[in-house]
Amino acid sequence: SFAGDFDGDGVETIGLHRNSTGRVYITNTPNGRAATPVVFGNQDDQILAGDWDGDGDATIAAYRPSTGMFYYRNSNSTGPGTGQLFVGRGVTVVSVSGTAGMAFDDGVFDPAPVPTPAPTPTPPSPTPTPPSGGGTVPGFTAPPDRQSVSAIDISGDDDVVIENVHVSNPGGDCIRVTNAARVTIRNSTIGPCGGDAVYLSDVDGASVTGNYITNTGNGVLVHRSDSVKVDGNAFVYAGRNFIQFDKVNGAGSSISNNRGQNHLGGSNAEDFISLYKSNGTSSSPIVIVGNHLRNGGPSGSGSGIMLGDGGGSHQYVADNVLVDPGQVGIGVASGTDITVRSNLIYSSSHHWSNVGIYVWNQYGSACDDITVEGNRVNWTAAGGYSNPWWGGGGCGDTTVRDNDWDASIGPGIF
């Protein structure tokens, strides 16, 4: 049980959490029946009340000992939390009249983190000239000089090979291949491009490997294609999405061992890697492994890796390194049979920073069989508090285990 002034009349009354059902019952009269039964939190959460938004009414909150997360809601009604913060595992959480909730551990009384003002956005930096020969970008190996060619547009051909060239088209896409099979694009410098560096549509089998992609409106966009590998490329100031799979289906697809960076807070970056309505198979999921990506923002909806966007299935994401990737590190927006394992995710506080990893069904499509395990996350939200994980609901079987939500990692992991 817990107490709170639920209607703001100056009188505290009783609330009750029934652990077996997850229901919370509150009353506004000392001797009356529960007036407002709501569903909030999970089984074994610790429920309490406080005036979290300062409007004079106490509302419910839940502390989840298994993850160390604290979730509060600004109305006594069924629904997800209004906000959350990480307070640590094994603490005792209490509410104190007139405060926004406090916690103490080992007898030391600590206030909840005080939000800090959002930093002033960094003005966009000038777009650099694509390195060639001896030019360098920290963290990236400059490409060699290659034969310069203009935009490449191929349709209806099979066994296409594009290699060892420098393709540029400041007015549009650099490489477009449609209605083709067995396409190889390798060991080339691509950019500047006013549109996509590489656009593939209705392609059966493609390999995009070993390329240096720079100064583009977008990176590699793959539409309605099968068995596509985008591996071992460098993306330097490569626009909105480094790699997006849009309705890519079937076995044999991967996005692995790429390195990428944008200007921190100074580009139109959205999702560095995006899987939209894309499906692997149970024996051959879409594999996203070993990528090193940094510097997103200022988009309020961007991420390092977005999974299950619009649905999708059989997606495996492991051993990636994300540094200041955007609003979210890794998001699972819907989908089935999705694994997020052993990734390193770091973000300092920016005005666009939200949460390190989330699982939250944002569509009407199925969301089930989700695993989040063995990840190490150090994420500071815009308010200056730790916010490594959010389970927004709407998904079926979701396993969250063996994650370090307060990892001792920093930007040097890149």
Order of alpha helices (4+ residues) and beta strands (2+ residues): beta-beta-beta-beta-beta-beta-beta-beta-beta-beta-beta-beta-beta-beta-beta-beta-beta-beta-beta-beta-beta-beta-beta-beta-beta-beta-beta-beta-beta-beta-beta-beta-beta-beta-beta-beta-beta
